[in-house]
Amino acid sequence: MMNGKISANMNVDNNVFWGGNQVGVGWNMVMTSSFNNNFVGAVTPRNDLEAIGMATLDVMGGALFCSLTYPSPCPGLRITNNICAGTVQQAFTGPAHDCDKKNTNFFNNVAHSISGGFSGNGFIVYPDPSKPAHKECYEVSNNAAYKCADAGVFTNFPSKRVQMHSITVLDSNIGAGVNAPSGNENLEHSSHMYDSIFYGKTDSPDCPDRDKQCLYMEKSGIVTSI
Amino acid sequence: MEIHPSKEMHCPLSEQVENGSWSGKAYFKNLHFKDFA
C-alpha cells in the first residue's frame, strides 16, 4: 500500500492503510523520516507466490521498516504510536535503540492478530546497522502486542548483548523471544529481559470459532536462546 | 524496494545464526507472568 524507497524527510501521520497483499507499508533505504499514529491492517499473502516457493521468504508483513534491504542503514527513523493488526507473518520490523538510553525511535506501537507466513510475530526488532555500537549492545522497549501466533516481540540477531524491557504481551504463543546468538562458542554474549508483563490467557477468546479460525497452542512467557 | 522482488531479499530474520553455546548468559528481572496454564 505504501512503498518508500531511497527517500528522506518523509512524515507520515494519521493515515489508515487497510487491505493489501504481502506488505502493507514498506520503507527501505529511507532516512530521517517518521511514521506516527497510523493504522495498518488486513494484509494478506499473495497465494500465487506459494507456487514458486516464495511463500516462506520474509517479504511479508504489515509495516516493514528497512528490513527488506537490511543491512542497508536507515538512520533517523521514528516509528511511534501506530497500530498494526491482522497482517501476515509479522506486524512491525524496525530498529532497536541504544542501550541504557531512552527509546526515541520505535515506541508506543501495538501489534495484534498476527499469523501466517513463516511466523506470526508482533515485532521483529533488529540492531540498527547505522549504529556500530549495536554490535556490542542493542535495546528493545516500550511496545505491546496481543494475539500473535508466534512471539509478541522477537529478537535474534548477532550482538554481544540484547536488552528488552517495558514490554506487554497478551494471548500470544510466546510473550517475547529474547534470543542472543553469538555464532561463536567462545564469544561472551547475554540476553537481558526485565520490567515486563506477560498474560497467557485473558477473557478474550483466542479461537471464538474453535474449529475454523486457529489452533490452540501451548503458550510460553519467554523464550531465550543464547 | 520491490514489494514483490524477483530476486531473493532478506529481512534480518533470515540472518539468524545458529544458537546454542555454553558462553551465553541470560538474565531475568522484575517480570510478571499471569494466567499461564
Chai-1 contact restraints between the chains, C-beta under 6 A:
chainA,res_idxA,chainB,res_idxB,connection_type,confidence,min_distance_angstrom,max_distance_angstrom,comment,restraint_id
A,N3,B,M1,contact,1.0,0.0,6.0,A-B,restraint_1
A,N3,B,I3,contact,1.0,0.0,6.0,A-B,restraint_2
A,K5,B,M1,contact,1.0,0.0,6.0,A-B,restraint_3
A,V23,B,I3,contact,1.0,0.0,6.0,A-B,restraint_4
A,G26,B,M1,contact,1.0,0.0,6.0,A-B,restraint_5
A,N28,B,M1,contact,1.0,0.0,6.0,A-B,restraint_6
A,D58,B,C11,contact,1.0,0.0,6.0,A-B,restraint_7
A,D58,B,L13,contact,1.0,0.0,6.0,A-B,restraint_8
A,D58,B,S14,contact,1.0,0.0,6.0,A-B,restraint_9
A,S67,B,C11,contact,1.0,0.0,6.0,A-B,restraint_10
A,S67,B,P12,contact,1.0,0.0,6.0,A-B,restraint_11
A,L68,B,M1,contact,1.0,0.0,6.0,A-B,restraint_12
A,L68,B,M9,contact,1.0,0.0,6.0,A-B,restraint_13
A,Y70,B,P12,contact,1.0,0.0,6.0,A-B,restraint_14
A,I124,B,L13,contact,1.0,0.0,6.0,A-B,restraint_15
A,Y126,B,P12,contact,1.0,0.0,6.0,A-B,restraint_16
A,N156,B,Q16,contact,1.0,0.0,6.0,A-B,restraint_17
A,F157,B,P12,contact,1.0,0.0,6.0,A-B,restraint_18
A,P158,B,V17,contact,1.0,0.0,6.0,A-B,restraint_19
A,P181,B,V17,contact,1.0,0.0,6.0,A-B,restraint_20
A,P181,B,N19,contact,1.0,0.0,6.0,A-B,restraint_21
A,G183,B,V17,contact,1.0,0.0,6.0,A-B,restraint_22
A,E185,B,S21,contact,1.0,0.0,6.0,A-B,restraint_23
A,N186,B,S23,contact,1.0,0.0,6.0,A-B,restraint_24
A,E188,B,S23,contact,1.0,0.0,6.0,A-B,restraint_25
A,H189,B,G24,contact,1.0,0.0,6.0,A-B,restraint_26
A,S190,B,K25,contact,1.0,0.0,6.0,A-B,restraint_27
A,S191,B,A26,contact,1.0,0.0,6.0,A-B,restraint_28
A,H192,B,Y27,contact,1.0,0.0,6.0,A-B,restraint_29
A,M193,B,F28,contact,1.0,0.0,6.0,A-B,restraint_30
A,Y194,B,K29,contact,1.0,0.0,6.0,A-B,restraint_31
A,Y194,B,N30,contact,1.0,0.0,6.0,A-B,restraint_32
A,D195,B,N30,contact,1.0,0.0,6.0,A-B,restraint_33
A,S196,B,L31,contact,1.0,0.0,6.0,A-B,restraint_34
A,I197,B,H32,contact,1.0,0.0,6.0,A-B,restraint_35
A,F198,B,F33,contact,1.0,0.0,6.0,A-B,restraint_36
A,Y199,B,K34,contact,1.0,0.0,6.0,A-B,restraint_37
A,Y199,B,D35,contact,1.0,0.0,6.0,A-B,restraint_38
A,G200,B,D35,contact,1.0,0.0,6.0,A-B,restraint_39
A,G200,B,F36,contact,1.0,0.0,6.0,A-B,restraint_40
A,K201,B,D35,contact,1.0,0.0,6.0,A-B,restraint_41
A,G221,B,F33,contact,1.0,0.0,6.0,A-B,restraint_42
A,T224,B,A26,contact,1.0,0.0,6.0,A-B,restraint_43
A,S225,B,N19,contact,1.0,0.0,6.0,A-B,restraint_44
A,I226,B,G24,contact,1.0,0.0,6.0,A-B,restraint_45
A,I226,B,A26,contact,1.0,0.0,6.0,A-B,restraint_46
